[in-house]
Structure formats: C-alpha cells, structure tokens
Amino acid sequence: MFTFAVLIGLYSYSIFLLGLFHLLYPVYLGVLTLLFVSMTLFLFKNVKLRLPIHSLLENKFCMFIFVLILLQLSVNLIGVLGPEISFDSLWYHLPLPRIFLLKHAIFHIPGNLFYYSDMPKNVEMIYITALSFGTEIMAKLIHFSFGVLVAVIIYKFVRRYLDVKFSLLASLIFVSNLVFGWESITAYVDLGRTFFELLALYYFLDWTKDKSNKSLYKSSIMLGFAIATKLIALVSLPILLSLILYVSLIDKIPKLRIGKYLVRFFIISILIPTPWFIFSYVNTGDPFYPFLSLLKLPTGNLFSLSYFINSFKELFIYSQDPINPIYFILIPVFLIYFSKFEKHFKIIATYCFLSLVGWYFTPKLGGGRFILPYLPAFSILAAYQIHKVKSTFLARYLIMLIILFSLISIFYRGIANYKFAPVVFGAETKQQFLIDRLNFKFGDFYDTDNYFKNNIHKEDVVLLYGFHNLYYVNFPFIDSSFVKKGDSFNYIATQWAALPTRFSKWQLIYYNQLTGVKLYSNGGAMWAY
C-alpha cells in the first residue's frame, strides 16, 4: 500500500507541475493519467487479493458484519452518484480545479473568495483530471474511493494482531460514523487526508517494533502527503513526534539516536508539502497563507472544567456531524483494561489521546469532520477493547450495540441519500434536482432556465458581483473578488447584490427571481475594468 500511496502523491504533484508550466490540457493530463494507471496495474499485477472468503463462508457472524459494511458503502454510493450540493465543494474544492482548467494553469487567485488557492491541494489536483474528463461525479467517486481504502487498511491493520471477526468489526465501526457517510458523498478532501494519516500510523507501529529507518521514513512520507492534502494535518506532526519520544524513552534508546529520529521525521514530513509552501510564499509572502490569519483559538476558557466537559460532550454526543457513540460508551472499558493492553495498542491509545488534545486546542468547526482522520485509530482501539473484555455477556452486548449503530447509520444515511435516487436512476433530471436542492439565497448558482447556456458564448466574458459558490457557473467569467485593471468583459451579472454605480448606465437584460441573478449589458461591447 505504501508504493500505491506514493504513486498517488506523485501523480498529484505531477498535475501541480503541469499547472505551474501552464500545461493543464486534456492531452497532457490524459498521458499522465494513463501512466499512473499503467504503473498502478503493474504494481498490483502480482498482488493476490486476500479476502477472508474462507472465514466468511464458515462464520455467519463474519459474513453478517461484512454485509453490513457493504450495505453502508452502497448506501453512500447512491449519494456519490448524485450531483454535488455540499457547500465547500461548490465554493472551492471544485471551482478551483475548474478555474485552473479554464486557464490551463495553477496560479494565485487574489481576493477574498478563493483565498485557499495557495494552500496545499493534492487531492484537488486529482480533481483537475476528474473534471477534465468527466463531471463532479468522478471527483466524488475519487473521494469515496479514499474512504473505501481506509476501511480496507483498518481491516489489514487489525488483522496483524487479531482475528477476522475483530478486523471486520473495526472496519464496521469506522464506516458507521455518520460523519464518514456524509464525507463519502462529497468532493471534499478529508478522506484523502485520513488515508495518508492512517498509513502514517500504520508504518509508525512498524517502527516501534523494528526501529528501522525505513519504517520511520515511510511514516513521515505518509504524514507529509497528508499535510500536502490538507494543511491542518500539521497538527499530527507534534503528535507523532511526541510518540517517537515516548516510545524511545520507554525502550531506553540513547538520546543522540532519539534526536536523529525526531529530526529525520520532522524534515521528511515538512519536505513533502514544501512545493506548496514555496508556491504560497512566492505569491503571498506567507508559506502557510491564509492558514495563520484564519486560525483562531477556540472560543471559551480552554482551562475551564465546564468548557472542557461541554466540548467533548459535543464531540462524542451532540456533534453536527456525529461520530460513532461506541467510542464514548467504551471509555469505562478503556479505563479498566488499559493497563493490560499490549504495547502497540497502548501506543494507539496514546495516539488517540493526543489527537483529542490536538482537536481541543484547534478551532472546533465542522462538527466531527476535523476528528475524522483519527477515527480509524479510535475504531481499531474500540475493536481491541471488546476483544480484551473478559465477560462474554459484556462483549456480546457491546457488539450488539455496534451492530445497532451500524443499522441506524445505514437507515439514516439511506434517508439522507434518498433524495439522490431519482436523479441517479433517471427519474429526475439533474437540472430539476439542483433547482430544488441548491440554496440560491446562500451563495449557490445554477443556470435554472438555460439562459446563460443559450445566450452567453465562449467569446463573451461576464463580470460577477455577489456570487459565492461558482462550480455550476457554465459560462466564461471574472469574479469581482479577483478582477484587476485591464480585464475585459461585455456582461455584468449580480446575485442578490446591487450593481456598482460606475456601471449605472448598463441595461438590465435578464432577471431570474429564483436565483436572484440579474444580467446587464452595455450594448454587447467589451469593457475594460
């Protein structure tokens, strides 16, 4: 899996390189993608898919758990195949790749709308190919695939220590998280980050056993790709550095050697996303723009007991993107059995604890989304705790709870994704679905009556005011947030916004009451800003 993960990272960086040289054309992207697919097929040609067929056929319980996992993924797939309506996807995850494609280049976009254009975007780079040869559905499938890979790695992870039953149980616990189900149907990037972060932990555990530089390098490379996917993954760097120090002290490793471990891990982890840091620094003078300016400490007194309790109660119980309740339920089991954990599971437990510390001291926006990359470790630990429980009755009770939460998740996500079914199976048009589902008063746009499609041609340019989520903009445009002196346009469109006074003589030629969009023209003549 390590080589495959590196191939994904190199593929993403290759697209980034094409963009820097203004070569984002279908022919180059096609050749690059064909090369990536060929190398992937070559990599896996001798790999035998080791499904636990024998165990599934002989053990009805294992088969039942496996079916639940498939049901969970299948329900999510219905949402994946439907049009994108998630806010952040329509705001920047998909519009940025589309803009880069239109300009055939990756570049800094000034202004207050696309300020994420300079941040690490390894998964969005892959979305460039998806949008070049398909639609947002292909981008959503890519993100969904990262989630499937995470479930597979969790199984493989646990299988190193426990039997098939508990390995499947760990995967089931993870995919039953409602936040996972929601993320799976979007073109976000969090599951891509989760994929790399889980592999970083996977190879870190290898290092704790063999203390080889190779394992440590693998772990740091995976973390580097996680940071290159989403900058907030930097939070995991002090977590893993702390674990290196913790394990080294327990194993009584000489201080000089510990220092080498720490320095090597840090340098490699930072070196991988460095091309993005350089790109940001060249364009903005800040290698982490706009991360530091947007980063705010959590509101409230961090050292207040009531704030502490309420924060974790909200995370485990009342999160707007809920996580599996089994993690909270197992806390007493954890406290009772922790002293009896094997070394590697104590390390995983410490990793989970440090991830909660990192989460607590960073902005708690997005519900369970920012704890998602650590939920695989929580799921592995949960399965292990049930394995350690001596009471057969208690173990069975906890497993029944996991199954119940899985069924609830399948039912809930089924209801949530039901709205996609008519358009997925052809009973409803994509246009009608988006007309009914998009929030036009909250920044979304769609050409509901095909006016722009029929009247704005490829040689035209529309200057936009008041727009926010631009993915479904289907005509050449310049947004007011990044328009610059000398830019030419022959139409102006506003959405729930007033026309600037400097264009007061322009004539209103179109108004859509549903979307709030007005289109103005100055006799069709080009105008220089």
Buried (B, 14 or more C-beta within 10 A) or exposed (E): BBEBBBBBBEBBBBBBBBBBEEBBEEEBBEEBBEEBEEBBEEEEEEEEEEEBEEBBEEBEBBBEBBEBBEBBBEBBBBBBBBBBBBBBBBBBBBBBBBBBBEEBBBBBBBEEBBBBBBBBBBBBBBBBBBBBEEEBBBBBBBBBBBBBBBBEBBBBBBBEBBBBBBBBBBBBBBBBBBBBBBBBBBBBBBBBBBBBBBBBBBBBBBBBEEBEEEBBBBBBBBBBBBBBBBBBBBBBBEBBBBBBBBBBEEEEBEEEEBEBBBEBBBEBBBEBBBBBBEBBBEBBEBBBBBBEEEEEEBEEEEEEEEBBEEBBEBBBEEBEBBBBBBBBBBEEBBEEBEEEBEEBBBBBBBBBEBBBEBBBEBBBEBBBBBBBBBBBBBBBBBBBBBBBBEEEEEBEEBBEBBBEBBBBBBEBBBEBBEBBBBBBEEEBEBBEBBBEBBEBEEBBBBBBBEBBEEEBEEEBBBBBBBBBBBBBBEBBBBBBBBBEEEEEBBBBBBBBBEBEEEBEEBEEEBEBEEBBBBBBBBEEEEBEE
